[in-house]
Amino acid sequence: MGITNIYPHLLDAREIKTEIQYDKILCDAPPCSGLSVIKRKPEIKYHTFTNQKLANLVEIQEQLLEKAYELLKPGGILVYSTCTFGGYENTVQIRNFLAKYDDLEIIATEQIFSYENNTDGFYYCKIRKKISNYKKYVKYI
């Protein structure tokens, strides 16, 4: 496609080790319960989501968000998304994440249900990491 500024990696994102920070990060958080894609993947109905399994998913998502925060430049944009309507994986997850960092602000958030717009259901939250110390990031002439 001729794109030269994208570098895909196949690894567990929680284990990224780099000093590089990014302007934009998409955290499409697998694993998730996937409850919003049941019409396309009916086998999800046969999964047993115990409280412990759900807690494990939420913990992994939290770790992914923590790594994304670490890798995001001040002024950068993070988009967190899941294919579920579960509050613990979405709104509660984001509320807890924002409570840890006072330099984050929500730009947009939305929950789409699978009956809307003839699409799969999903959730997203677009977050900006504020530039907390302006002088640190401005180059003076």
N, C-alpha and C positions, 0 to 999 in steps of 0.2 A: 504493500500500500504506500510505500514511500515515507512512512512515518519514522522519524529519526530521534524523537525525544521521549519515546516510551520504551521502558525496559521491563518486559514481563519476567516474572520469577515464579517457579513452582516450588513452594515450600510452605511450611506453617508460618504464617505472618507473625505469630507471637515470638518467633525465634530470629527475626531479622536483626542483624548486628551491623549497624552502620552509623556513621556520624552525619550522613546526609539527611537534610530535612526537605520536605516536599511542600509545594504550593497547594496541591489538591490531593486528597486521598478519598477513595471510595472503599468503604468498609461494608461490603455486602456480606453480612455476617452468617456464614454457615458455620457451624450447623445451627439450624433453627427448627422449630417444630413443623414448619411448612403447612400450617393449618389453612392458610389462605389459597392453597393451590390444590385443594381436594378434588375440584371438578376435573382437573387435568391429570391428577395423580391419585385416583381413588384408593390405592393401596395404603395411603396414609391412615385411613380409617382403621386399619388393622394393627397399627403401631400402638404399643401400650406406653403412654407417657405418664410414668409415675412421678410423684413429687420430686424424687431424687434425680430422675433423668432430666426433668425440666430444670432443676437447680444446676445440674452439670452443664446444660446448654447455656444457661444464663451466665454461668461463671466463665465459660470460654468466650462468650460474646463480650463480657466485661474486660477480659484480658486483651482481646483484640482492640477494643476501644482504648485501653491504656497504651498499647503499642502505637496505635494511630496518633494519639496525643503526643507521644514522645517524638514521633517522626514528622509532625506537622509544624511548619514554619509559623512564626508569629505573622498574623495577617492571612494565613492559609485557610482553606475550606475543607471540611470533613463532611462527607455524606455517609450516614449510617443507614442501612436498609436491611429489612428482613421480608420474608414471604409468609408472614403470619400476622394474626390479629391479636396475639397474646400480649397483654399489658406488661407482664414481667420481662418480655423480650423487647419491648418497644418503649412505651412511655415511662414505665418505671425504670427501665435500664438507663434511659437518657436522663431522667430526673436525678438518679443516683450519680451518674457520670458528671453532670453539671455541678452537683453539690461539692464535688472534690476540687474543682478548678474555677477560680473567679475570673479567669481570662477567656472564658468561652461564652458565646452568645448564639442563640438559635436564630437563624435567618428564615427558615421555613420548615414546616413539619406537616405531614399528612398521612392519614390512614385511608387506604382505598380498599373497599370490600369487593369480593369476587363477583357480586351481582351488579356492580357499578361499571359502566362503560364496556361491558362484555369483555372483561380482562381478568387475569389472575388478581388476587388480592395482594397487597403489599403495604409496607410502612416505610417512610423515610423521614429523616431529620437532617437538615443542612445546617451545619454549625461553623461559625467563624472563630478562629483563635485570635483574640485581640492582641494588638501590639501594646504590651504593658509599659515598656520603657522606650518611649519614642526616640530619645536621643541615641540610644544604643544602636538603632537600626537606620539612622539617617547619616549619610556621608556629608560632612561639611566641606565646603570649598575654601 
